[in-house]
Amino acid sequence: MQITGSYSNYLAVTNLLSPVGVRGSGDLVMQVFSSAVKNLQHKIDQQIFSKESDAALKQLYNEVSDLASQAEKLTLTDFNSVFFDRTTTSSDPNVLTAAAVDAFSVDSGAAEATYNISVSQLSISQENTGADAVSTAAQDAAYTVDGTEYTSETNTIYLDGGLVAVNLKGVGESILTVTPDQKEVENAITAFVSEVNSFIDFLEANSDYIKDEVLSSMNSFITDHKMELESFGITPDEDGALVIDTDKLATAVSDNLSGIKKTFGGLDGLAVQTENHAARIATDSPLNYAKEADGISMDFVDYLYGTSATMLKGIIQGMLLNTFV
């Protein structure tokens, strides 16, 4: 029951199937496969998979869904990537505060920048006493950005083509910086490492039911990036679980964000490899990952593949027809 097409497109299709309890591709594949197995077991009056194996397979698809969702936050192709988040810092919040537009690709969003801003006066609206007398005259805000003078009718000004909104608060000088949201990167790495540990723990606990290649692939990805991870403060403990030196990670994110991006979100980055691994499992037949499948005859294998594929096609076509017709 090999599913073709991109993982994101396939997940989009499964959104149409939520009325039948499908939350993602793993749910759909496992539901269809389980139905095919039950049909075969009823047909031949024989148990194909043990209850323990069936439970392990179901949990596998839940685990890879969680793993993929954490991994994609550290890639450079997903618009929810934390590498596209932006944050602003004002050296004097009494003078100004600001907000920047997050990116959704490497070529979008507010640019990383530093602005030297000096505010000589704030904007003031005209105030009248009674019908005609002016008690307070209107005035424009006056300020400079990197030495160039500007005025504004309001105390909200925009930089970087409107991608950075600055709120002028008072007279004075402030250095405004626009940077990637380093804290969000740290949090995403921490969550990803935790999910990797959880996934490996699950595979080790279910090694009698899940084929070894699932675990060995995950371990090989980590080994491929062992040196880089260590430089970021991510190392295995005596039990093999990855642990994080939070101070060292914070320093790495601050001083070597480009290295962090490459290690996790690069072409062969750890998060990219992990997401691809999870996507392959989530959109493939459980027959390819169940150890007990090795003992099933080819006739049964052909039946399960064929029946599952037919059922899946019928579900998708039926739901799409109901949705669009």
RODRENKOL-151324 format. One record per atom (N, C-alpha, C): x, y, z. Coordinates in steps of 0.02 Angstrom, whole numbers, padded with zeros to 5 digits, always signed. Atoms other than C-alpha are relative to their C-alpha. Example, Ala and Ser with C-alpha at 12.3 -4.5 7.8 and 13.67 -1.06 7.14 Angstrom:
2
+00045-00059+00000;+00615-00225+00390;+00045+00060+00000;-00042-00059-00003;+00684-00053+00357;-00039+00055+00037;
//
This chain:
325
+00042-00060+00000;+00000+00000+00000;+00044+00062+00000;-00045-00057+00005;+00134+00122-00052;-00039+00061-00023;+00033-00062+00017;+00068+00301-00057;+00050+00046-00034;-00046-00045+00035;+00147+00418-00183;-00021+00072+00010;+00014-00071-00009;+00156+00607-00183;+00034+00027+00061;-00034-00031-00056;+00224+00731-00058;-00037-00012+00065;+00030+00011-00066;+00195+00708+00127;-00050+00055+00017;+00045-00055-00017;+00117+00881+00146;-00065-00004-00040;+00061+00007+00041;-00003+00852+00001;-00043-00057+00025;+00038+00057-00024;-00051+00684+00071;-00036+00017+00065;+00031-00022-00062;-00084+00760+00241;-00060+00045-00015;+00055-00043+00018;-00193+00889+00156;-00061-00041-00020;+00055+00043+00019;-00297+00750+00081;-00033-00031+00061;+00028+00032-00059;-00318+00667+00250;-00043+00048+00041;+00043-00048-00035;-00393+00828+00318;-00072-00007-00021;+00068+00009+00024;-00543+00790+00211;-00033-00061+00032;+00026+00062-00028;-00561+00624+00301;-00012+00003+00075;+00010-00007-00072;-00578+00694+00477;-00068-00025+00024;+00064+00026-00024;-00763+00647+00484;+00001-00074+00016;-00003+00071-00015;-00711+00464+00487;+00055-00015+00051;-00048+00009-00055;-00586+00491+00628;+00072+00001-00021;-00069-00002+00024;-00430+00519+00523;+00031+00067+00017;-00034-00063-00020;-00312+00648+00600;+00062+00012-00041;-00061-00007+00039;-00164+00617+00485;+00010-00062-00042;-00012+00056+00046;-00088+00500+00357;+00009-00065+00038;-00010+00061-00038;-00035+00376+00491;-00065-00031+00022;+00066+00025-00019;-00212+00362+00555;-00034-00036-00058;+00034+00027+00059;-00278+00331+00380;+00030-00066-00021;-00034+00061+00022;-00148+00202+00330;-00013-00057+00049;+00009+00052-00050;-00165+00108+00494;-00072-00024+00003;+00070+00021-00001;-00355+00108+00491;-00016-00045-00058;+00013+00040+00060;-00361+00042+00314;+00034-00068+00005;-00037+00062-00006;-00227-00088+00347;-00032-00046+00052;+00031+00041-00052;-00311-00147+00508;-00065-00032-00026;+00061+00028+00029;-00475-00169+00413;+00016-00057-00047;-00019+00053+00046;-00387-00271+00280;+00023-00063+00038;-00023+00057-00041;-00304-00381+00413;-00060-00036+00031;+00060+00031-00030;-00471-00411+00500;-00039-00040-00052;+00036+00036+00053;-00551-00459+00335;+00035-00066-00016;-00038+00061+00015;-00411-00584+00300;-00006-00050+00056;+00005+00046-00057;-00415-00655+00476;-00068-00034+00003;+00067+00029+00001;-00602-00680+00462;-00006-00050-00057;+00005+00043+00059;-00583-00758+00290;+00034-00067+00010;-00038+00063-00008;-00453-00887+00341;-00006-00028+00070;+00009+00022-00069;-00506-00901+00524;+00067-00012+00034;-00068+00006-00028;-00326-00872+00578;+00026+00068+00020;-00029-00063-00023;-00238-00735+00678;+00063+00015-00040;-00058-00018+00041;-00115-00645+00563;+00053+00036+00042;-00045-00036-00045;-00039-00522+00687;-00023-00010+00072;+00017+00004-00071;-00031-00542+00875;-00028+00067+00023;+00026-00062-00027;-00121-00413+00981;+00057+00048+00018;-00058-00042-00019;+00049-00351+01042;+00030+00034-00062;-00027-00028+00061;+00111-00327+00864;-00046+00053-00029;+00049-00048+00025;-00049-00240+00811;+00004+00065+00040;-00004-00060-00043;-00036-00121+00960;+00065+00039-00014;-00064-00033+00014;+00148-00085+00922;-00003+00037-00067;+00005-00033+00065;+00108-00045+00740;-00042+00063+00005;+00042-00060-00008;-00031+00074+00789;+00038+00056+00035;-00038-00050-00036;+00083+00161+00912;+00057+00028-00043;-00052-00023+00045;+00220+00171+00780;-00024+00059-00041;+00026-00054+00043;+00109+00278+00670;-00015+00063+00040;+00008-00059-00043;+00066+00392+00816;+00067+00033+00014;-00066-00026-00016;+00250+00409+00859;+00030+00038-00059;-00031-00034+00057;+00305+00454+00683;-00036+00065-00016;+00037-00063+00009;+00167+00585+00673;+00027+00054+00046;-00028-00048-00048;+00233+00669+00831;+00071+00020-00019;-00070-00012+00019;+00412+00652+00770;+00004+00048-00059;+00000-00043+00060;+00374+00732+00601;-00019+00072+00018;+00022-00068-00017;+00284+00880+00680;+00054+00040+00035;-00056-00034-00033;+00435+00921+00789;+00057+00012-00048;-00056-00007+00046;+00561+00892+00651;-00010+00056-00050;+00012-00050+00052;+00477+01005+00524;+00012+00071+00024;-00013-00067-00027;+00497+01155+00640;+00073+00020-00007;-00072-00014+00005;+00685+01140+00615;+00026-00009-00071;-00020+00003+00069;+00685+01125+00426;+00000+00070-00030;-00001-00064+00034;+00708+01264+00300;-00050+00002-00058;+00049+00002+00053;+00564+01215+00187;-00071+00008+00025;+00066-00006-00028;+00415+01221+00305;-00012+00072+00023;+00011-00070-00017;+00334+01392+00328;-00008+00011+00075;+00003-00006-00073;+00314+01355+00514;+00069-00007+00033;-00067+00009-00027;+00502+01335+00534;+00018+00056+00049;-00020-00051-00050;+00569+01424+00689;+00057+00044-00026;-00054-00041+00028;+00715+01485+00583;-00027+00062-00035;+00030-00058+00033;+00593+01607+00502;-00031+00049+00049;+00028-00045-00050;+00531+01682+00665;+00046+00060+00011;-00039-00061-00011;+00587+01860+00700;-00018+00030+00068;+00011-00036-00062;+00606+01956+00862;+00037+00066-00002;-00032-00066-00001;+00651+02137+00900;+00023+00016+00071;-00025-00022-00065;+00752+02214+01040;+00016+00074-00004;-00015-00071-00004;+00757+02398+01088;+00046+00012+00059;-00047-00013-00055;+00904+02460+01190;-00031+00046+00052;+00036-00043-00047;+00784+02585+01271;-00075-00002-00016;+00072+00006+00012;+00600+02533+01275;-00039+00063+00017;+00034-00063-00014;+00557+02705+01345;+00000+00046-00061;-00004-00039+00062;+00606+02777+01176;-00042-00032-00055;+00038+00034+00053;+00532+02644+01062;-00005-00075+00015;+00008+00073+00003;+00467+02467+01047;-00016-00017-00072;+00011+00019+00070;+00444+02367+00888;-00023-00072-00006;+00019+00068+00017;+00375+02210+00807;+00018-00011-00073;-00021+00016+00068;+00437+02122+00650;-00042-00058-00027;+00039+00052+00033;+00346+02013+00525;+00043-00063-00008;-00036+00063+00008;+00398+01830+00532;+00004-00018-00075;-00007+00024+00069;+00461+01750+00372;-00039-00065-00009;+00028+00066+00015;+00386+01599+00286;+00042-00037-00051;-00049+00032+00043;+00535+01559+00176;+00066+00036+00011;-00066-00031-00010;+00720+01601+00167;+00004+00069-00031;-00004-00064+00035;+00682+01750+00055;-00056+00048+00020;+00056-00042-00019;+00537+01828+00151;+00008+00024+00072;-00001-00024-00069;+00497+01917+00314;+00048+00057+00010;-00044-00056-00016;+00589+02056+00401;+00073-00022-00002;-00072+00016+00005;+00775+02060+00367;+00034+00011+00067;-00041-00010-00059;+00901+02041+00506;+00036+00067-00008;-00029-00068+00007;+00960+02219+00540;+00007+00033+00067;-00009-00043-00059;+01017+02349+00666;-00014+00072-00022;+00018-00069+00017;+00942+02525+00664;+00018+00045+00059;-00014-00051-00050;+01008+02677+00759;-00053+00054-00008;+00057-00045+00005;+00854+02782+00795;+00004+00053+00055;+00001-00056-00047;+00848+02953+00876;-00066+00037-00008;+00065-00033+00001;+00680+03031+00922;+00007+00069+00033;-00006-00068-00028;+00679+03221+00944;-00067+00027+00024;+00066-00019-00025;+00490+03243+00964;-00051-00052-00022;+00054+00047+00015;+00333+03137+00968;-00056+00036-00037;+00060-00028+00032;+00176+03162+00865;-00052+00016+00053;+00053-00022-00046;+00039+03257+00956;-00060+00021-00042;+00061-00020+00035;-00141+03273+00896;-00024+00068+00026;+00027-00065-00020;-00223+03444+00899;-00057-00010+00049;+00055+00001-00049;-00335+03476+01049;-00033+00069+00001;+00039-00063+00000;-00472+03607+01051;-00035+00011+00066;+00040-00019-00059;-00552+03700+01195;-00064+00033-00025;+00063-00028+00025;-00735+03732+01160;-00007-00013-00074;+00016+00011+00071;-00792+03755+00979;+00059+00018-00045;-00050-00024+00049;-00645+03855+00903;+00071+00006+00027;-00067-00014-00025;-00497+03884+01018;+00043-00063+00001;-00048+00056+00000;-00344+03771+00996;+00041+00004+00063;-00038+00000-00063;-00272+03723+01165;+00068-00033-00009;-00064+00033+00014;-00136+03608+01097;+00007-00009-00075;-00011+00005+00072;-00066+03623+00922;+00026-00069-00019;-00025+00065+00025;-00036+03466+00820;+00074+00007-00019;-00069+00001+00023;+00143+03416+00786;+00017-00070-00024;-00022+00065+00026;+00226+03278+00686;+00057-00027+00043;-00059+00031-00031;+00349+03155+00759;+00060+00016-00043;-00063-00013+00035;+00528+03196+00714;+00052-00049+00025;-00048+00052-00020;+00662+03062+00712;+00050-00011-00056;-00050+00020+00050;+00815+02997+00622;+00011-00075+00004;-00018+00071+00003;+00857+02821+00566;+00067-00004-00035;-00068+00004+00026;+01042+02791+00542;+00023+00066-00031;-00023-00066+00021;+01069+02979+00524;-00044+00036-00049;+00045-00032+00048;+00930+03014+00398;-00062+00024+00036;+00056-00031-00036;+00793+03133+00458;-00067-00018-00032;+00068+00015+00024;+00608+03091+00445;-00050+00034+00046;+00056-00022-00041;+00440+03154+00507;-00058-00047-00012;+00058+00044+00006;+00278+03062+00538;-00060+00032+00036;+00060-00027-00032;+00099+03113+00576;-00021-00041+00060;+00016+00043-00056;+00087+02967+00697;+00064-00024+00034;-00058+00026-00037;+00201+02886+00825;+00015-00073-00018;-00016+00066+00026;+00198+02721+00729;+00033+00009-00068;-00037-00007+00062;+00329+02714+00593;+00018-00070-00025;-00014+00065+00030;+00380+02574+00475;+00068+00000-00034;-00065+00009+00031;+00549+02511+00420;-00002-00064-00042;-00007+00061+00040;+00606+02377+00298;-00061-00012-00043;+00057+00008+00044;+00465+02409+00176;-00064-00018+00035;+00061+00014-00038;+00333+02398+00312;+00002-00064+00040;-00004+00064-00035;+00395+02233+00385;+00020+00008+00074;-00016-00014-00070;+00453+02315+00547;-00040+00061+00022;+00041-00055-00027;+00327+02421+00645;+00032+00025+00064;-00034-00030-00058;+00406+02541+00770;-00048+00048+00034;+00042-00045-00039;+00308+02626+00908;+00045+00048+00039;-00040-00050-00034;+00390+02789+00962;-00032+00016+00068;+00027-00008-00068;+00371+02809+01151;+00023+00064+00035;-00027-00058-00034;+00481+02955+01202;+00060+00028-00036;-00059-00033+00030;+00622+03073+01158;+00063-00034+00026;-00063+00032-00019;+00794+02996+01157;+00027-00043-00057;-00032+00043+00050;+00901+02869+01066;-00006-00073+00020;+00004+00072-00013;+00884+02682+01048;+00028-00038-00060;-00024+00045+00053;+00967+02543+00950;-00050-00057-00006;+00050+00052+00013;+00838+02428+00872;+00032-00056-00041;-00027+00057+00037;+00891+02254+00819;-00057-00047-00019;+00047+00050+00024;+00791+02130+00715;+00040-00063-00013;-00039+00062+00004;+00852+01952+00733;-00046-00060-00002;+00039+00062-00008;+00794+01771+00720;-00017-00009+00074;+00021+00011-00069;+00700+01718+00876;+00039-00058+00029;-00046+00052-00024;+00841+01624+00960;-00032-00044+00053;+00032+00040-00052;+00735+01568+01107;-00046-00052-00031;+00044+00048+00033;+00610+01486+00990;+00041-00056-00032;-00044+00051+00028;+00754+01395+00904;+00022-00049+00055;-00020+00043-00057;+00816+01331+01073;-00057-00045+00021;+00058+00039-00021;+00641+01275+01121;-00016-00055-00050;+00015+00050+00051;+00616+01186+00955;+00050-00057+00000;-00051+00052-00004;+00781+01093+00970;-00012-00044+00061;+00014+00038-00061;+00738+01042+01148;-00059-00048-00010;+00059+00041+00012;+00567+00978+01095;+00015-00056-00050;-00019+00050+00050;+00641+00887+00945;+00042-00056+00031;-00042+00050-00033;+00775+00800+01049;-00042-00044+00047;+00044+00038-00045;+00643+00748+01176;-00042-00051-00040;+00040+00044+00041;+00536+00674+01036;+00042-00056-00030;-00046+00052+00025;+00685+00582+00962;+00013-00052+00053;-00011+00047-00056;+00721+00505+01132;-00062-00043+00011;+00062+00037-00009;+00539+00455+01149;-00010-00052-00054;+00007+00046+00057;+00538+00376+00976;+00048-00059+00008;-00050+00054-00008;+00697+00277+01010;-00020-00045+00058;+00023+00040-00057;+00630+00220+01180;-00056-00047-00022;+00055+00041+00024;+00472+00159+01095;+00025-00058-00043;-00025+00052+00045;+00568+00064+00961;+00038-00054+00039;-00037+00049-00040;+00683-00018+01089;-00047-00044+00041;+00048+00038-00040;+00534-00070+01196;-00042-00047-00043;+00041+00041+00045;+00448-00145+01043;+00042-00033-00054;-00046+00030+00048;+00598-00224+00959;-00022-00069-00023;+00025+00066+00020;+00506-00391+00952;-00052+00006-00056;+00055-00008+00047;+00374-00316+00838;+00015+00047-00058;-00017-00048+00052;+00450-00171+00740;+00068-00018-00029;-00062+00019+00032;+00586-00208+00613;+00057+00046+00021;-00058-00035-00026;+00761-00158+00664;+00021+00060-00042;-00022-00054+00045;+00787-00045+00513;-00029+00068+00020;+00030-00064-00021;+00670+00087+00587;+00045+00033+00052;-00044-00026-00051;+00782+00107+00739;+00071+00014-00026;-00068-00008+00024;+00947+00083+00648;+00006+00062-00044;-00001-00061+00042;+00902+00221+00524;+00003+00062+00044;+00001-00058-00044;+00863+00342+00665;+00068+00009+00034;-00066-00004-00032;+01027+00300+00754;+00054+00023-00049;-00051-00020+00049;+01125+00322+00593;-00004+00075-00014;+00007-00072+00010;+01054+00497+00569;+00037+00038+00056;-00032-00033-00057;+01114+00544+00743;+00076-00006-00005;-00072+00012+00007;+01285+00467+00712;+00030+00045-00054;-00024-00043+00055;+01301+00565+00549;+00016+00071+00024;-00007-00069-00024;+01290+00727+00650;+00029+00003+00071;-00025+00006-00069;+01377+00671+00810;+00044+00058+00020;-00048-00053-00017;+01517+00800+00805;-00034+00068+00006;+00034-00065-00003;+01404+00947+00766;-00045+00004+00061;+00044+00000-00058;+01279+00897+00899;+00039+00011+00065;-00042-00008-00060;+01417+00884+01029;+00022+00073+00007;-00022-00070-00003;+01476+01060+00983;-00057+00045+00022;+00058-00038-00021;+01299+01120+01019;-00023-00018+00071;+00018+00021-00068;+01294+01034+01189;-00050-00056+00002;+00047+00056+00003;+01191+00883+01134;+00040-00064-00004;-00041+00061-00004;+01270+00719+01188;-00041-00058+00029;+00035+00057-00029;+01214+00542+01232;+00022-00013+00071;-00020+00020-00067;+01209+00488+01413;+00018-00074+00000;-00023+00069-00004;+01262+00316+01476;-00052-00050-00027;+00052+00044+00027;+01095+00243+01420;-00013+00013-00074;+00008-00014+00070;+01110+00318+01247;-00049+00056-00016;+00047-00054+00012;+00977+00452+01269;+00037+00066-00009;-00031-00065+00012;+01020+00625+01203;-00018+00048+00056;+00011-00051-00052;+01042+00758+01338;+00028+00066-00025;-00019-00067+00023;+01061+00945+01315;+00031+00041+00056;-00029-00051-00043;+01180+01064+01400;-00031+00067-00022;+00039-00058+00022;+01061+01213+01394;+00042+00063-00010;-00043-00059+00007;+01196+01345+01420;+00040-00004-00065;-00041+00008+00060;+01303+01273+01281;-00044+00007-00063;+00045-00007+00056;+01153+01261+01165;-00017+00073-00013;+00016-00071+00007;+01105+01442+01199;+00057+00038-00032;-00059-00033+00029;+01282+01497+01158;+00007-00017-00074;-00005+00021+00070;+01282+01396+00997;-00052+00034-00043;+00053-00033+00038;+01116+01469+00941;+00017+00074-00010;-00017-00071+00004;+01180+01644+00978;+00060+00012-00046;-00063-00012+00035;+01353+01625+00902;+00006-00036-00067;-00009+00042+00059;+01330+01494+00767;-00067-00023-00028;+00066+00019+00025;+01151+01500+00704;+00003-00031-00069;-00006+00030+00067;+01207+01461+00527;+00019-00073+00004;-00018+00070-00010;+01287+01301+00590;-00059-00041+00026;+00061+00033-00025;+01128+01257+00685;-00047-00014-00058;+00045+00009+00057;+01025+01284+00527;+00024-00057-00045;-00027+00051+00045;+01140+01175+00423;-00006-00070+00031;+00001+00065-00032;+01149+01034+00551;-00071-00029+00004;+00069+00025-00007;+00961+01023+00576;-00041+00008-00065;+00044-00013+00057;+00882+01101+00421;+00032-00002-00068;-00034+00005+00065;+01013+01079+00285;-00025-00058-00041;+00022+00052+00046;+00993+00962+00138;+00001-00069+00031;-00005+00064-00035;+01052+00814+00241;+00000+00011+00076;+00003-00016-00071;+01014+00893+00410;-00038-00052+00039;+00031+00050-00043;+00957+00789+00557;-00076+00005+00000;+00073-00008+00001;+00782+00863+00560;-00029-00020-00067;+00024+00018+00067;+00764+00840+00372;+00000-00076-00008;-00003+00073+00005;+00822+00659+00379;-00055-00032+00042;+00051+00028-00046;+00706+00626+00526;-00069+00009-00029;+00067-00012+00028;+00555+00706+00443;-00012-00046-00060;+00007+00045+00058;+00586+00607+00282;-00011-00072+00022;+00007+00068-00027;+00604+00447+00383;-00071-00010+00026;+00067+00005-00027;+00441+00481+00474;-00052+00001-00055;+00048-00005+00055;+00352+00527+00312;-00004-00066-00038;+00001+00065+00036;+00404+00364+00228;-00041-00051+00039;+00038+00048-00041;+00334+00263+00373;-00073+00018+00000;+00070-00022-00008;+00176+00367+00390;-00042-00012-00062;+00038+00009+00062;+00128+00343+00208;+00014-00067-00033;-00017+00066+00027;+00183+00162+00187;-00038-00054+00038;+00037+00054-00032;+00107-00005+00230;+00036-00025+00062;-00029+00029-00060;+00134-00074+00406;+00034-00067-00014;-00033+00063+00017;+00183-00237+00320;+00075+00008-00006;-00072-00011+00010;+00352-00158+00284;+00038+00010+00065;-00033-00016-00064;+00387-00126+00469;-00015-00050+00055;+00018+00049-00050;+00309-00273+00561;+00043-00062-00006;-00041+00060+00001;+00427-00415+00608;-00042-00062-00014;+00043+00058+00010;+00281-00536+00610;-00020-00008-00073;+00017+00005+00071;+00252-00495+00426;+00047-00047-00037;-00048+00045+00032;+00408-00598+00385;-00026-00072-00003;+00026+00069-00001;+00309-00755+00428;-00064-00008-00040;+00062+00004+00039;+00161-00714+00316;+00016-00023-00071;-00012+00025+00067;+00149-00807+00152;-00011+00055-00051;+00006-00051+00052;+00162-00709-00011;-00072+00009-00022;+00071-00006+00018;-00019-00748-00049;-00036+00048+00047;+00031-00045-00049;-00071-00661+00111;+00026+00071-00008;-00029-00067+00011;+00049-00517+00079;-00034+00034-00059;+00033-00028+00059;-00025-00491-00094;-00072+00020+00016;+00069-00015-00018;-00200-00497-00021;-00003+00065+00041;+00002-00058-00043;-00161-00368+00113;+00019+00064-00037;-00018-00058+00040;-00074-00250-00007;-00057+00020-00046;+00052-00014+00048;-00209-00265-00138;-00064+00025+00032;+00062-00020-00034;-00356-00252-00018;+00008+00069+00031;-00012-00065-00031;-00279-00105+00076;-00001+00056-00051;-00003-00052+00052;-00242-00009-00083;-00069+00014-00028;+00068-00009+00027;-00419-00038-00148;-00044+00038+00049;+00040-00034-00051;-00498+00015+00016;+00021+00073+00006;-00025-00069-00006;-00388+00171+00027;-00025+00042-00058;+00022-00036+00059;-00430+00221-00151;-00075+00015+00005;+00072-00009-00007;-00615+00197-00116;-00017+00054+00050;+00013-00051-00052;-00610+00302+00043;+00014+00070-00026;-00020-00066+00024;-00517+00446-00038;-00048+00024-00055;+00044-00020+00055;-00623+00446-00196;-00069+00017+00026;+00067-00012-00028;-00784+00435-00096;-00004+00064+00038;+00000-00061-00039;-00737+00574+00023;+00009+00061-00044;-00009-00056+00045;-00676+00686-00118;-00064+00014-00039;+00062-00008+00037;-00837+00655-00214;-00052+00034+00044;+00048-00031-00045;-00942+00698-00062;+00016+00072+00016;-00023-00067-00017;-00837+00853-00031;-00012+00050-00056;-00001-00048+00055;-00834+00929-00204;-00062-00004-00045;+00058+00006+00044;-00995+00867-00287;-00062+00026+00036;
//
